[in-house]
Amino acid sequence: MSISTRLVLCLLAWLFAAGQAEAGKMAVKSLRCEYRADPQGIDVRQPRLGWNIEADERAQAQSA
């Protein structure tokens, strides 16, 4: 692969990544463990975790 082809591919990948970062501005807020905001000494084998997601745009959802 020539150097100009590599440069073009890198530029396209960078532009795609920059567009994705701007499109989905989301933030995770209100982290909780066992319904507590600041837990200390949780003794549950499978603790329940919770959080809220705030986004600039409507109809945003999380995915794994």
HELIX and SHEET records of a PDB file:
HELIX    1   1 ILE A    3  ALA A   23  1                                  21    
SHEET    1   A 2 MET A  26  CYS A  33  0                                        
SHEET    2   A 2 LEU A  49  ALA A  55 -1                                        
END                                                                             
